[in-house]
Amino acid sequence: MNSIIFTHTFRFIILVLLQVLVLNYINFLGYINPYLYILFILLYPLKNNRVVFILLSFFLGLTIDMFFDSGGVHAAAAVSIAFIRPFVLKFSFGAVYDHQTMKFSNVEFGSKLTYFTIMILIHHFILFSLEIFNLFKIILILQNTLFSSIFTIILCVLATIIFSRRT
């Protein structure tokens, strides 16, 4: 039990530091800014308490907001995807998720990519909608969402491949 808590605490801290110290300074063409910190939400264990998970997601988003001085948009986006996560898991993994026997390291790549893509697109759309907060700039919101999502999906997939435990 202590090793699980340590692992998630370590993942939380490393992802926040990586986001704040490195990824925050990547802003290619004005549209591409990866948000790898949401990997914590995407890979959080399924069987843990949902209320604790949503609170941790809020704390993760709030921590990022404090460093970016972004007024709560990351917290709102993080809590939103934490809340809808069970529905996206059921859509992406189907019966494997229903039986609660799923581990992210053991699922097929296509299902994992579908799950990552849906969650990241939703997160980024909420994030940029709240950040820009102007319906007349919907093209800019969609452009930021698309380009940042592509880069974030690539980074998340690479991170899970590189750091996955081979058994």
DSSP file (Angstrom, degrees, kcal/mol; ACC not computed):
  #  RESIDUE AA STRUCTURE BP1 BP2  ACC     N-H-->O    O-->H-N    N-H-->O    O-->H-N    TCO  KAPPA ALPHA  PHI   PSI    X-CA   Y-CA   Z-CA
    1    1 A M     >        0   0    0      0, 0.0     4,-2.0     0, 0.0     5,-0.2   0.000 360.0 360.0 360.0 -43.6    0.0    0.0    0.0
    2    2 A N  H  >  +     0   0    0      1,-0.2     4,-2.5     2,-0.2     5,-0.2   0.853 360.0  54.1 -65.6 -33.8    2.8    2.4    0.9
    3    3 A S  H  > S+     0   0    0      2,-0.2     4,-2.5     1,-0.2    -1,-0.2   0.862 107.2  51.3 -68.8 -34.0    4.6    1.7   -2.4
    4    4 A I  H  > S+     0   0    0      2,-0.2     4,-2.3     1,-0.2     5,-0.2   0.929 111.7  46.1 -66.7 -44.8    1.4    2.6   -4.3
    5    5 A I  H  X S+     0   0    0     -4,-2.0     4,-2.4     1,-0.2     5,-0.2   0.914 113.7  49.7 -63.3 -42.5    1.0    5.9   -2.5
    6    6 A F  H  X S+     0   0    0     -4,-2.5     4,-2.8     1,-0.2    -2,-0.2   0.916 109.5  51.7 -61.9 -43.3    4.7    6.6   -3.0
    7    7 A T  H  X S+     0   0    0     -4,-2.5     4,-2.5     1,-0.2    -2,-0.2   0.923 113.3  43.1 -60.1 -46.3    4.4    5.8   -6.7
    8    8 A H  H  X S+     0   0    0     -4,-2.3     4,-2.4     2,-0.2    -1,-0.2   0.861 114.2  50.4 -71.6 -35.2    1.5    8.2   -7.3
    9    9 A T  H  X S+     0   0    0     -4,-2.4     4,-2.5    -5,-0.2    -2,-0.2   0.922 112.4  47.6 -65.2 -43.7    3.0   10.9   -5.2
   10   10 A F  H  X S+     0   0    0     -4,-2.8     4,-2.8    -5,-0.2     5,-0.2   0.922 112.5  48.7 -62.2 -45.6    6.2   10.6   -7.1
   11   11 A R  H  X S+     0   0    0     -4,-2.5     4,-2.5    -5,-0.2     5,-0.2   0.907 111.4  51.1 -60.6 -43.0    4.3   10.7  -10.5
   12   12 A F  H  X S+     0   0    0     -4,-2.4     4,-2.1     2,-0.2    -2,-0.2   0.947 114.1  42.6 -58.6 -51.9    2.4   13.7   -9.3
   13   13 A I  H  X S+     0   0    0     -4,-2.5     4,-2.7     1,-0.2     5,-0.2   0.915 115.1  48.9 -65.6 -44.8    5.5   15.7   -8.3
   14   14 A I  H  X S+     0   0    0     -4,-2.8     4,-2.8     1,-0.2     5,-0.2   0.914 112.2  48.2 -63.3 -43.4    7.5   14.7  -11.4
   15   15 A L  H  X S+     0   0    0     -4,-2.5     4,-2.3    -5,-0.2    -1,-0.2   0.894 112.7  48.3 -66.4 -38.8    4.7   15.6  -13.8
   16   16 A V  H  X S+     0   0    0     -4,-2.1     4,-2.7    -5,-0.2     5,-0.3   0.943 114.5  45.7 -64.7 -46.8    4.1   19.0  -12.1
   17   17 A L  H  X S+     0   0    0     -4,-2.7     4,-3.0     1,-0.2     5,-0.4   0.913 113.4  49.3 -63.5 -42.3    7.9   19.8  -12.2
   18   18 A L  H  X>S+     0   0    0     -4,-2.8     5,-2.3    -5,-0.2     4,-1.7   0.907 113.9  46.6 -62.1 -41.9    8.2   18.7  -15.8
   19   19 A Q  H  <>S+     0   0    0     -4,-2.3     5,-1.6    -5,-0.2    -2,-0.2   0.929 119.3  39.2 -65.1 -45.8    5.2   20.7  -16.8
   20   20 A V  H  <5S+     0   0    0     -4,-2.7    -2,-0.2    -5,-0.2    -3,-0.2   0.891 124.1  35.5 -75.4 -41.0    6.3   23.9  -14.9
   21   21 A L  H  <5S+     0   0    0     -4,-3.0    -3,-0.2    -5,-0.3    -2,-0.2   0.757 135.3   8.1 -89.6 -24.9   10.1   23.8  -15.6
   22   22 A V  T ><5S+     0   0    0     -4,-1.7     3,-1.4    -5,-0.4    -3,-0.2   0.743 123.9  45.9-120.2 -60.4   10.2   22.4  -19.1
   23   23 A L  G > <S+     0   0    0     -5,-2.3     3,-1.4     1,-0.3    -4,-0.2   0.746 101.1  67.6 -69.2 -24.0    7.0   22.0  -21.0
   24   24 A N  G 3 <S+     0   0    0     -5,-1.6    -1,-0.3    -6,-0.3    -4,-0.1   0.783  98.1  54.6 -64.1 -25.6    5.6   25.4  -20.1
   25   25 A Y  G <  S+     0   0    0     -3,-1.4     2,-0.7    -6,-0.1    -1,-0.3   0.411  85.2  95.0 -92.0   1.6    8.4   27.0  -22.2
   26   26 A I    <   +     0   0    0     -3,-1.4     2,-0.1    -4,-0.2    -4,-0.0  -0.852  38.4 149.5 -92.8 116.2    7.4   25.1  -25.3
   27   27 A N    >   -     0   0    0     -2,-0.7     3,-0.9     6,-0.1     2,-0.4  -0.544  23.3-172.2-146.1  72.8    5.1   27.2  -27.4
   28   28 A F  B >> S-A   32   0A   0      4,-1.5     4,-2.2     1,-0.3     3,-1.5  -0.553  71.8 -13.3 -77.1 125.9    5.7   26.3  -31.0
   29   29 A L  T 34 S-     0   0    0     -2,-0.4    -1,-0.3     1,-0.3     0, 0.0   0.597 113.6 -79.4  60.2  14.3    4.0   28.5  -33.6
   30   30 A G  T <4 S+     0   0    0     -3,-0.9    -1,-0.3     2,-0.2    -2,-0.1   0.395 128.6  65.4  80.3  -5.3    1.8   30.0  -30.9
   31   31 A Y  T <4 S+     0   0    0     -3,-1.5     2,-0.8     1,-0.1   117,-0.3   0.627  77.0  81.0-120.9 -23.3   -0.5   27.0  -30.8
   32   32 A I  B  <  +A   28   0A   0     -4,-2.2    -4,-1.5   115,-0.1    -2,-0.2  -0.787  43.2 145.0-100.5 109.4    1.5   24.0  -29.6
   33   33 A N        -     0   0    0     -2,-0.8     2,-0.1   111,-0.2    -6,-0.1  -0.899  38.0-141.5-140.1 108.4    1.9   23.8  -25.9
   34   34 A P        -     0   0    0      0, 0.0     2,-0.4     0, 0.0    -8,-0.1  -0.430   7.9-160.7 -75.9 144.9    1.9   20.2  -24.4
   35   35 A Y    >   +     0   0    0    113,-0.3     3,-1.0    -2,-0.1     4,-0.1  -0.726  21.6 163.2-122.9  78.8    0.2   19.5  -21.1
   36   36 A L  G >   +     0   0    0     -2,-0.4     3,-2.3     1,-0.2     4,-0.3   0.662  58.2  84.7 -72.5 -17.7    1.7   16.3  -19.9
   37   37 A Y  G >  S+     0   0    0      1,-0.3     3,-1.6     2,-0.2     4,-0.4   0.757  75.7  70.7 -59.6 -24.0    0.6   16.7  -16.3
   38   38 A I  G <> S+     0   0    0     -3,-1.0     4,-2.4     1,-0.3     3,-0.3   0.612  74.8  84.2 -71.8  -7.9   -2.8   15.2  -17.2
   39   39 A L  H <> S+     0   0    0     -3,-2.3     4,-2.2     1,-0.2    -1,-0.3   0.829  82.9  61.8 -59.4 -30.5   -1.1   11.9  -17.6
   40   40 A F  H <> S+     0   0    0     -3,-1.6     4,-0.5    -4,-0.3    -1,-0.2   0.923 107.6  42.0 -59.1 -44.7   -1.5   11.6  -13.8
   41   41 A I  H >4 S+     0   0    0     -4,-0.4     3,-0.6    -3,-0.3    -2,-0.2   0.898 114.0  52.1 -69.8 -41.1   -5.3   11.7  -14.3
   42   42 A L  H 3< S+     0   0    0     -4,-2.4    -2,-0.2     1,-0.2    -1,-0.2   0.856 117.2  36.8 -65.2 -35.8   -5.2    9.4  -17.3
   43   43 A L  H 3< S+     0   0    0     -4,-2.2    -1,-0.2    -5,-0.2    -2,-0.2   0.339  81.8 128.6-102.9   6.4   -3.2    6.7  -15.5
   44   44 A Y  S << S-     0   0    0     -3,-0.6    -3,-0.0    -4,-0.5    -4,-0.0  -0.378  72.3 -92.7 -62.6 139.8   -4.7    6.9  -12.0
   45   45 A P        -     0   0    0      0, 0.0     3,-0.5     0, 0.0    -1,-0.1  -0.145  27.3-136.5 -58.0 148.8   -5.8    3.5  -10.8
   46   46 A L  S    S+     0   0    0     56,-0.3    -2,-0.1     1,-0.2    57,-0.1   0.841  94.2  55.9 -75.5 -35.2   -9.4    2.5  -11.4
   47   47 A K  S    S+     0   0    0     53,-0.1    -1,-0.2     2,-0.0     3,-0.1   0.453  83.2 105.4 -86.1   0.2  -10.3    1.0   -8.1
   48   48 A N  S    S-     0   0    0     -3,-0.5     2,-0.1     1,-0.2     5,-0.0  -0.296  87.7 -72.2 -78.6 166.6   -9.4    3.9   -5.8
   49   49 A N     >  -     0   0    0      1,-0.1     4,-2.0     2,-0.1    -1,-0.2  -0.343  37.7-146.3 -60.3 127.9  -11.9    6.2   -4.2
   50   50 A R  H  > S+     0   0    0      2,-0.2     4,-2.4     1,-0.2     5,-0.2   0.856  96.8  53.4 -67.7 -36.6  -13.5    8.5   -6.8
   51   51 A V  H  > S+     0   0    0      2,-0.2     4,-2.3     1,-0.2    -1,-0.2   0.921 110.0  47.7 -65.5 -43.3  -13.9   11.5   -4.4
   52   52 A V  H  > S+     0   0    0      1,-0.2     4,-2.7     2,-0.2    -1,-0.2   0.901 111.2  52.6 -62.4 -40.7  -10.2   11.3   -3.6
   53   53 A F  H  X S+     0   0    0     -4,-2.0     4,-2.3     2,-0.2    -2,-0.2   0.917 110.1  46.4 -62.3 -44.8   -9.4   11.1   -7.3
   54   54 A I  H  X S+     0   0    0     -4,-2.4     4,-2.3     2,-0.2    -1,-0.2   0.892 113.1  50.0 -67.1 -38.5  -11.4   14.2   -8.1
   55   55 A L  H  X S+     0   0    0     -4,-2.3     4,-2.6     2,-0.2    -2,-0.2   0.909 111.0  49.0 -64.9 -41.4   -9.8   16.1   -5.2
   56   56 A L  H  X S+     0   0    0     -4,-2.7     4,-2.5     2,-0.2    -2,-0.2   0.887 110.6  51.3 -63.8 -38.1   -6.3   15.0   -6.4
   57   57 A S  H  X S+     0   0    0     -4,-2.3     4,-2.6     2,-0.2    -2,-0.2   0.906 110.5  48.5 -64.7 -41.4   -7.2   16.2   -9.9
   58   58 A F  H  X S+     0   0    0     -4,-2.3     4,-2.8     2,-0.2    -2,-0.2   0.926 112.0  48.8 -62.7 -44.4   -8.4   19.5   -8.6
   59   59 A F  H  X S+     0   0    0     -4,-2.6     4,-2.3     2,-0.2    -2,-0.2   0.883 110.7  51.3 -64.1 -38.4   -5.2   19.9   -6.5
   60   60 A L  H  X S+     0   0    0     -4,-2.5     4,-2.1     2,-0.2    -2,-0.2   0.950 113.5  43.7 -61.7 -50.3   -3.1   19.0   -9.6
   61   61 A G  H  X S+     0   0    0     -4,-2.6     4,-2.5     1,-0.2    14,-0.5   0.887 113.4  51.5 -62.9 -39.7   -4.9   21.6  -11.7
   62   62 A L  H  X S+     0   0    0     -4,-2.8     4,-2.2     2,-0.2    -1,-0.2   0.881 107.8  52.6 -65.6 -38.6   -4.7   24.2   -9.0
   63   63 A T  H  X S+     0   0    0     -4,-2.3     4,-1.6     2,-0.2    -2,-0.2   0.926 111.4  46.0 -62.1 -45.1   -0.9   23.5   -8.6
   64   64 A I  H  X S+     0   0    0     -4,-2.1     4,-2.4     1,-0.2     5,-0.2   0.908 111.0  53.6 -63.7 -41.6   -0.4   24.1  -12.3
   65   65 A D  H  X>S+     0   0    0     -4,-2.5     4,-1.8     1,-0.2     5,-1.3   0.873 105.0  54.5 -60.9 -37.8   -2.6   27.2  -12.1
   66   66 A M  H  <5S+     0   0    0     -4,-2.2    -1,-0.2     1,-0.2    -2,-0.2   0.898 112.7  42.5 -64.7 -39.1   -0.5   28.6   -9.3
   67   67 A F  H  <5S+     0   0    0     -4,-1.6    -2,-0.2     1,-0.2    -1,-0.2   0.859 121.8  39.4 -74.7 -34.7    2.6   28.3  -11.4
   68   68 A F  H  <5S-     0   0    0     -4,-2.4    -2,-0.2    -5,-0.1    -1,-0.2   0.590  98.4-133.9 -89.7 -11.6    1.0   29.6  -14.6
   69   69 A D  T  <5 +     0   0    0     -4,-1.8    -3,-0.2    -5,-0.2    -4,-0.1   0.947  55.8 145.8  55.1  51.1   -1.0   32.3  -12.9
   70   70 A S    > < -     0   0    0     -5,-1.3     3,-1.0    -6,-0.1    -4,-0.1   0.285  59.3-119.6-109.0   9.3   -4.0   31.2  -15.0
   71   71 A G  T 3   -     0   0    0     -6,-0.4    -5,-0.1     1,-0.2    -9,-0.1   0.704  69.9 -50.4  68.8  23.1   -6.9   31.7  -12.6
   72   72 A G  T 3> S+     0   0    0    -11,-0.2     4,-2.3   -10,-0.1    -1,-0.2   0.482  98.0 121.9  99.3   2.6   -8.2   28.2  -12.2
   73   73 A V  H <> S+     0   0    0     -3,-1.0     4,-2.1     1,-0.2     5,-0.2   0.880  79.4  48.1 -69.0 -35.5   -8.6   27.1  -15.9
   74   74 A H  H  > S+     0   0    0    -13,-0.2     4,-2.6     2,-0.2    -1,-0.2   0.893 111.2  51.0 -69.8 -38.5   -6.3   24.1  -15.4
   75   75 A A  H  > S+     0   0    0    -14,-0.5     4,-2.5     2,-0.2     5,-0.2   0.919 111.4  48.0 -63.2 -43.2   -8.2   23.1  -12.2
   76   76 A A  H  X S+     0   0    0     -4,-2.3     4,-2.0     1,-0.2    -2,-0.2   0.916 114.4  45.4 -64.3 -43.4  -11.5   23.3  -14.0
   77   77 A A  H  X S+     0   0    0     -4,-2.1     4,-2.1     2,-0.2    -2,-0.2   0.891 113.7  49.8 -67.8 -39.0  -10.3   21.2  -17.0
   78   78 A A  H  X S+     0   0    0     -4,-2.6     4,-1.9     2,-0.2    -2,-0.2   0.919 112.4  46.3 -66.9 -43.7   -8.6   18.6  -14.7
   79   79 A V  H  X S+     0   0    0     -4,-2.5     4,-2.2    -5,-0.2    -1,-0.2   0.879 110.1  55.9 -65.9 -36.8  -11.7   18.2  -12.6
   80   80 A S  H  X S+     0   0    0     -4,-2.0     4,-2.0    -5,-0.2    -2,-0.2   0.933 111.0  41.6 -62.4 -46.4  -13.9   17.9  -15.7
   81   81 A I  H  X S+     0   0    0     -4,-2.1     4,-0.8     1,-0.2    -1,-0.2   0.822 112.5  55.1 -74.1 -27.3  -11.9   15.1  -17.2
   82   82 A A  H  < S+     0   0    0     -4,-1.9    -1,-0.2    -5,-0.2    -2,-0.2   0.886 109.7  48.4 -66.9 -36.6  -11.6   13.4  -13.8
   83   83 A F  H  < S+     0   0    0     -4,-2.2     4,-0.2     1,-0.2    -2,-0.2   0.897 116.8  39.4 -70.0 -41.2  -15.4   13.5  -13.5
   84   84 A I  H >X S+     0   0    0     -4,-2.0     4,-1.8     1,-0.2     3,-0.8   0.509  87.5 101.4 -87.9  -3.0  -16.1   12.1  -17.0
   85   85 A R  H 3X S+     0   0    0     -4,-0.8     4,-2.8     1,-0.2     5,-0.2   0.860  75.5  55.0 -52.1 -45.6  -13.3    9.5  -16.9
   86   86 A P  H 3> S+     0   0    0      0, 0.0     4,-2.1     0, 0.0    -1,-0.2   0.874 108.8  49.1 -59.4 -35.3  -15.5    6.5  -16.1
   87   87 A F  H <> S+     0   0    0     -3,-0.8     4,-2.1    -4,-0.2    -2,-0.2   0.900 112.9  46.0 -69.4 -40.7  -17.7    7.1  -19.1
   88   88 A V  H  X S+     0   0    0     -4,-1.8     4,-2.8     2,-0.2     5,-0.2   0.878 111.8  52.6 -69.9 -37.4  -14.7    7.5  -21.4
   89   89 A L  H  X S+     0   0    0     -4,-2.8     4,-2.8    -5,-0.2     5,-0.5   0.923 110.3  47.7 -61.8 -43.9  -13.1    4.3  -19.9
   90   90 A K  H  X S+     0   0    0     -4,-2.1     4,-1.5    -5,-0.2    -2,-0.2   0.898 114.6  46.5 -64.7 -40.0  -16.3    2.4  -20.6
   91   91 A F  H  < S+     0   0    0     -4,-2.1    -2,-0.2     1,-0.2    -1,-0.2   0.915 119.0  40.3 -66.2 -43.2  -16.5    3.7  -24.2
   92   92 A S  H  < S+     0   0    0     -4,-2.8    -2,-0.2     1,-0.1    -3,-0.2   0.861 130.3  23.0 -77.1 -37.7  -12.8    3.0  -24.9
   93   93 A F  H >< S-     0   0    0     -4,-2.8     3,-1.4    -5,-0.2    -3,-0.2   0.585  82.3-175.6-112.0 -13.4  -12.3   -0.3  -23.2
   94   94 A G  T >X  +     0   0    0     -4,-1.5     4,-1.7    -5,-0.5     3,-0.7  -0.281  69.1   7.6  60.5-126.4  -15.8   -1.8  -23.0
   95   95 A A  H 3> S+     0   0    0      1,-0.3     4,-1.6     2,-0.2    -1,-0.3   0.782 124.2  63.9 -64.5 -29.7  -16.2   -5.1  -21.2
   96   96 A V  H <4>S+     0   0    0     -3,-1.4     5,-1.1     1,-0.2     6,-0.5   0.908 108.0  42.3 -62.0 -40.5  -12.6   -5.1  -19.9
   97   97 A Y  H X45S+     0   0    0     -3,-0.7     3,-1.7    -8,-0.2    -2,-0.2   0.868 107.0  62.1 -72.5 -36.8  -13.4   -2.0  -17.9
   98   98 A D  H 3<5S+     0   0    0     -4,-1.7    -2,-0.2     1,-0.3    -1,-0.2   0.841 103.0  49.7 -58.4 -35.2  -16.8   -3.3  -16.8
   99   99 A H  T 3<5S-     0   0    0     -4,-1.6    -1,-0.3    -3,-0.1    -2,-0.2   0.444 103.7-132.7 -86.2   0.4  -15.2   -6.2  -15.0
  100  100 A Q  T < 5S+     0   0    0     -3,-1.7    -3,-0.2     1,-0.1    -2,-0.1   0.775  76.8 113.3  54.8  30.2  -12.8   -3.8  -13.2
  101  101 A T      < +     0   0    0     -5,-1.1     2,-0.2     2,-0.0    -4,-0.1   0.298  43.1 121.9-108.1   7.4   -9.9   -6.1  -14.1
  102  102 A M        -     0   0    0     -6,-0.5     2,-0.4    -5,-0.1   -56,-0.3  -0.472  37.8-174.6 -79.9 139.5   -8.2   -3.7  -16.4
  103  103 A K    >>  -     0   0    0     -2,-0.2     3,-1.7     1,-0.1     4,-0.6  -0.995  28.2-132.9-125.9 137.8   -4.6   -2.4  -16.0
  104  104 A F  T 34 S+     0   0    0     -2,-0.4     3,-0.5     1,-0.3    -1,-0.1   0.792 106.0  57.8 -62.5 -27.2   -3.4    0.2  -18.3
  105  105 A S  T 34 S+     0   0    0      1,-0.2    -1,-0.3    -3,-0.0    -3,-0.0   0.680 109.0  46.1 -75.6 -15.4   -0.1   -1.7  -19.0
  106  106 A N  T <4 S+     0   0    0     -3,-1.7    -1,-0.2     2,-0.1    -2,-0.2   0.447  89.4  99.3-107.0  -1.5   -2.1   -4.7  -20.2
  107  107 A V  S  < S-     0   0    0     -4,-0.6     2,-0.1    -3,-0.5   -14,-0.0  -0.463  81.5 -92.7 -87.5 160.4   -4.6   -3.2  -22.6
  108  108 A E     >  -     0   0    0     -2,-0.1     4,-1.9     1,-0.1     3,-0.2  -0.353  32.0-118.8 -72.1 152.5   -4.3   -3.0  -26.3
  109  109 A F  H  > S+     0   0    0      1,-0.2     4,-2.7     2,-0.2     5,-0.2   0.855 108.6  56.3 -61.9 -40.1   -2.7    0.0  -27.9
  110  110 A G  H  > S+     0   0    0      1,-0.2     4,-2.2     2,-0.2    -1,-0.2   0.900 109.1  45.9 -61.8 -42.6   -5.7    1.1  -30.0
  111  111 A S  H  > S+     0   0    0     -3,-0.2     4,-2.4     2,-0.2    -1,-0.2   0.901 113.5  49.6 -67.0 -40.6   -8.0    1.2  -27.0
  112  112 A K  H  X S+     0   0    0     -4,-1.9     4,-2.8     2,-0.2    -2,-0.2   0.904 110.9  49.6 -65.1 -40.7   -5.4    3.1  -25.0
  113  113 A L  H  X S+     0   0    0     -4,-2.7     4,-2.7     2,-0.2    -2,-0.2   0.892 110.5  50.5 -65.7 -39.8   -4.9    5.6  -27.8
  114  114 A T  H  X S+     0   0    0     -4,-2.2     4,-2.5    -5,-0.2     5,-0.2   0.933 112.3  47.4 -61.1 -46.6   -8.7    6.1  -28.1
  115  115 A Y  H  X S+     0   0    0     -4,-2.4     4,-2.3     2,-0.2     5,-0.2   0.934 114.0  46.4 -60.3 -49.1   -8.9    6.8  -24.4
  116  116 A F  H  X S+     0   0    0     -4,-2.8     4,-2.7     1,-0.2     5,-0.3   0.923 113.0  50.4 -60.3 -45.1   -5.9    9.2  -24.4
  117  117 A T  H  X S+     0   0    0     -4,-2.7     4,-2.5     2,-0.2     5,-0.2   0.930 112.4  44.8 -62.4 -48.0   -7.3   11.0  -27.5
  118  118 A I  H  X S+     0   0    0     -4,-2.5     4,-2.3     1,-0.2     5,-0.2   0.945 116.8  45.2 -62.6 -48.6  -10.8   11.6  -26.1
  119  119 A M  H  X S+     0   0    0     -4,-2.3     4,-2.6    -5,-0.2    -2,-0.2   0.906 115.3  46.6 -64.5 -42.1   -9.6   12.7  -22.7
  120  120 A I  H  X S+     0   0    0     -4,-2.7     4,-2.8    -5,-0.2     5,-0.2   0.905 111.9  50.4 -69.5 -41.0   -6.9   15.0  -24.0
  121  121 A L  H  X S+     0   0    0     -4,-2.5     4,-2.4    -5,-0.3    -1,-0.2   0.920 113.4  45.9 -62.2 -43.0   -9.2   16.6  -26.6
  122  122 A I  H  X S+     0   0    0     -4,-2.3     4,-2.4    -5,-0.2     5,-0.2   0.936 114.0  48.9 -64.8 -45.7  -11.9   17.2  -23.9
  123  123 A H  H  X S+     0   0    0     -4,-2.6     4,-2.7    -5,-0.2    -2,-0.2   0.941 114.4  44.5 -58.1 -49.1   -9.3   18.6  -21.4
  124  124 A H  H  X S+     0   0    0     -4,-2.8     4,-2.9     2,-0.2     5,-0.3   0.876 111.4  52.6 -68.1 -37.4   -7.8   20.9  -24.0
  125  125 A F  H  X S+     0   0    0     -4,-2.4     4,-2.2    -5,-0.2    -1,-0.2   0.936 113.8  43.4 -63.9 -44.2  -11.1   22.1  -25.3
  126  126 A I  H  X S+     0   0    0     -4,-2.4     4,-2.3    -5,-0.2     5,-0.3   0.933 115.0  50.8 -64.0 -44.9  -12.3   23.0  -21.8
  127  127 A L  H  X S+     0   0    0     -4,-2.7     4,-2.2    -5,-0.2    -2,-0.2   0.942 115.6  39.3 -58.8 -51.7   -8.9   24.6  -21.0
  128  128 A F  H  X S+     0   0    0     -4,-2.9     4,-2.7     2,-0.2     5,-0.5   0.825 112.7  56.6 -73.6 -30.2   -8.7   26.8  -24.1
  129  129 A S  H  X S+     0   0    0     -4,-2.2     4,-2.1    -5,-0.3    -1,-0.2   0.925 113.9  39.9 -63.9 -43.0  -12.4   27.7  -23.9
  130  130 A L  H  < S+     0   0    0     -4,-2.3    -2,-0.2    -5,-0.2    -1,-0.2   0.843 116.4  51.2 -74.0 -33.3  -12.0   29.0  -20.4
  131  131 A E  H  < S+     0   0    0     -4,-2.2    -2,-0.2    -5,-0.3    -3,-0.2   0.934 123.0  28.6 -70.0 -46.0   -8.7   30.6  -21.1
  132  132 A I  H  < S-     0   0    0     -4,-2.7    -2,-0.2    -5,-0.1    -3,-0.2   0.893  83.7-174.1 -82.1 -42.7   -9.8   32.5  -24.2
  133  133 A F     <  +     0   0    0     -4,-2.1     2,-0.3    -5,-0.5    -3,-0.1   0.859  41.4 113.6  50.8  48.9  -13.5   32.8  -23.0
  134  134 A N    >   -     0   0    0     -5,-0.2     3,-1.8     1,-0.1     7,-0.2  -0.879  53.5-157.9-149.8 113.5  -14.8   34.4  -26.2
  135  135 A L  G >  S+     0   0    0     -2,-0.3     3,-1.1     1,-0.3    -1,-0.1   0.767  93.3  64.5 -63.8 -26.0  -17.2   32.6  -28.5
  136  136 A F  G 3  S+     0   0    0      1,-0.3     3,-0.3     2,-0.1    -1,-0.3   0.637  97.7  57.0 -73.1 -12.0  -16.2   34.7  -31.4
  137  137 A K  G <>  +     0   0    0     -3,-1.8     4,-2.1     1,-0.2    -1,-0.3  -0.122  65.9 127.6-106.9  35.4  -12.8   33.2  -31.3
  138  138 A I  H <> S+     0   0    0     -3,-1.1     4,-2.8     1,-0.2     5,-0.2   0.830  70.3  57.0 -62.0 -33.4  -14.0   29.6  -31.6
  139  139 A I  H  > S+     0   0    0     -3,-0.3     4,-2.5     2,-0.2    -1,-0.2   0.917 108.0  47.2 -64.9 -41.7  -11.6   29.0  -34.5
  140  140 A L  H  > S+     0   0    0      2,-0.2     4,-2.7    -3,-0.2     5,-0.2   0.894 112.1  50.6 -64.8 -40.4   -8.6   30.0  -32.3
  141  141 A I  H  X S+     0   0    0     -4,-2.1     4,-2.5     2,-0.2    -2,-0.2   0.941 113.8  44.2 -62.0 -47.7  -10.0   27.7  -29.5
  142  142 A L  H  X S+     0   0    0     -4,-2.8     4,-2.7     2,-0.2    -2,-0.2   0.872 113.4  51.3 -66.2 -37.5  -10.3   24.8  -31.9
  143  143 A Q  H  X S+     0   0    0     -4,-2.5     4,-2.4     2,-0.2     5,-0.3   0.939 112.8  44.5 -65.5 -47.4   -6.9   25.4  -33.4
  144  144 A N  H  X S+     0   0    0     -4,-2.7     4,-2.1     1,-0.2     5,-0.4   0.906 114.8  50.7 -61.6 -41.7   -5.2   25.5  -30.0
  145  145 A T  H  X S+     0   0    0     -4,-2.5     4,-2.0    -5,-0.2    -2,-0.2   0.941 113.1  44.5 -61.7 -49.3   -7.1   22.4  -28.9
  146  146 A L  H  X S+     0   0    0     -4,-2.7     4,-2.2     2,-0.2    -2,-0.2   0.957 117.8  40.5 -63.1 -53.4   -6.2   20.4  -32.0
  147  147 A F  H  X S+     0   0    0     -4,-2.4     4,-1.8     1,-0.2    -1,-0.2   0.910 118.5  45.2 -69.0 -42.4   -2.5   21.3  -32.2
  148  148 A S  H  X S+     0   0    0     -4,-2.1     4,-2.5    -5,-0.3  -113,-0.3   0.875 112.4  53.8 -67.5 -35.3   -1.8   21.1  -28.5
  149  149 A S  H  X S+     0   0    0     -4,-2.0     4,-3.0    -5,-0.4     5,-0.2   0.913 106.1  51.4 -64.7 -42.7   -3.8   17.9  -28.3
  150  150 A I  H  X S+     0   0    0     -4,-2.2     4,-2.2     1,-0.2    -1,-0.2   0.941 113.9  43.6 -59.8 -47.1   -1.8   16.2  -31.0
  151  151 A F  H  X S+     0   0    0     -4,-1.8     4,-2.3     1,-0.2    -1,-0.2   0.894 114.9  49.3 -66.5 -39.9    1.5   17.1  -29.3
  152  152 A T  H  X S+     0   0    0     -4,-2.5     4,-2.7     2,-0.2    -2,-0.2   0.901 109.9  51.3 -66.4 -40.9    0.2   16.1  -25.9
  153  153 A I  H  X S+     0   0    0     -4,-3.0     4,-2.6     2,-0.2     5,-0.2   0.926 110.4  49.2 -61.3 -45.0   -1.1   12.7  -27.2
  154  154 A I  H  X S+     0   0    0     -4,-2.2     4,-2.5    -5,-0.2    -2,-0.2   0.935 113.4  46.3 -60.5 -46.4    2.3   12.0  -28.7
  155  155 A L  H  X S+     0   0    0     -4,-2.3     4,-2.6     2,-0.2    -2,-0.2   0.897 112.8  49.7 -64.1 -40.9    4.1   12.8  -25.5
  156  156 A C  H  X S+     0   0    0     -4,-2.7     4,-2.3     2,-0.2    -2,-0.2   0.920 112.5  46.7 -64.8 -43.7    1.7   10.8  -23.4
  157  157 A V  H  X S+     0   0    0     -4,-2.6     4,-2.1     2,-0.2    -2,-0.2   0.928 114.2  47.6 -64.4 -44.4    2.0    7.7  -25.6
  158  158 A L  H  X S+     0   0    0     -4,-2.5     4,-2.9    -5,-0.2     5,-0.2   0.914 111.6  50.7 -62.6 -42.3    5.8    8.0  -25.7
  159  159 A A  H  X S+     0   0    0     -4,-2.6     4,-2.5     1,-0.2    -1,-0.2   0.903 111.3  47.6 -63.7 -40.9    5.9    8.5  -21.9
  160  160 A T  H  X S+     0   0    0     -4,-2.3     4,-0.5     2,-0.2    -1,-0.2   0.858 114.3  47.1 -70.8 -32.9    3.7    5.4  -21.3
  161  161 A I  H  < S+     0   0    0     -4,-2.1     3,-0.5    -5,-0.2    -2,-0.2   0.933 116.2  43.7 -70.8 -44.8    5.8    3.3  -23.7
  162  162 A I  H  < S+     0   0    0     -4,-2.9    -2,-0.2     1,-0.2    -3,-0.2   0.910 123.1  35.5 -66.7 -42.9    9.1    4.4  -22.2
  163  163 A F  H  < S+     0   0    0     -4,-2.5    -1,-0.2    -5,-0.2    -2,-0.2   0.306  86.7 120.2-100.3  10.2    8.1    4.1  -18.6
  164  164 A S     <  -     0   0    0     -4,-0.5     2,-0.6    -3,-0.5    -3,-0.0  -0.481  66.6-118.8 -73.5 145.9    5.9    1.1  -18.8
  165  165 A R        -     0   0    0     -2,-0.2     2,-0.6     2,-0.0    -1,-0.1  -0.736  21.1-143.7 -87.0 124.2    6.9   -1.9  -16.7
  166  166 A R              0   0    0     -2,-0.6   -61,-0.0     1,-0.1    -1,-0.0  -0.779 360.0 360.0 -88.4 125.0    7.7   -5.0  -18.7
  167  167 A T              0   0    0     -2,-0.6    -1,-0.1     0, 0.0    -2,-0.0   0.371 360.0 360.0-119.8 360.0    6.6   -8.1  -16.9
